Amino acid sequence: MHLSTGDLLRAEVKANTALGNQISGLLKDGKLVPDHVVIQLIQSCVKDQPSGAVLLDGFPRTLAQAESLERILSVRRVLLLEVGLQVVLERMAGRLTCSGCRRVFHRVQSPPKREGICDTCSQTLLVREDDRPETVQKRYQVYMDQTLDALDHYNKLGKLVKIDGSRDPETVFIEIRDIIEGL
């Protein structure tokens, strides 16, 4: 099972719930959603999960989240894709998301056949608010300020595996696949 905290949070925003409205403002400002909210979302998604593996994307991001996760699941490995700010900005600057089916394109790496139009459902392609350079820079700084403690926690436990995420996607994919298959 794969869970992306970003997808879970965007689903709340799209559902236009009170929680979703709160989350929307935080994401637009490039801030992290409070620990208790993200932990609750993750916990509700994995509570009925059989003992198989769960791949968490974007979680945990703080030490409090890491400690809570240890009470929810048995964490075997934490994969850290290390990518510098400049590479992140270059990648995000070209990212386009379909307003209909949510498929992701990239202006350079995987462009749509027709500019601004989704190949799958023919809806308009948009730049998400959290993909804008100013938001990405804020989120990167928040990451540096708040996530390093969680990474240090997993490093001390011998569970942290660092991967150079700035390489070509196929090479990174193969390395990740090999790590996961080795668990």
Sequence and secondary structure as in RCSB ss.txt:
>XXXX:A:sequence
MHLSTGDLLRAEVKANTALGNQISGLLKDGKLVPDHVVIQLIQSCVKDQPSGAVLLDGFPRTLAQAESLERILSV
RRVLLLEVGLQVVLERMAGRLTCSGCRRVFHRVQSPPKREGICDTCSQTLLVREDDRPETVQKRYQVYMDQTLDA
LDHYNKLGKLVKIDGSRDPETVFIEIRDIIEGL
>XXXX:A:secstr
 EEEHHHHHHHHHHTT HHHHHHHHHHHTT    HHHHHHHHHHHHTT  SS  EEES   SHHHHHHHHHHS  
  EEEEE  HHHHHHHHHTEEEETTT  EEETTTB  SBTTB TTT  BEE  GGGSHHHHHHHHHHHHHHTHHH
HHHHHHTT EEEEETTS HHHHHHHHHHHHHT 
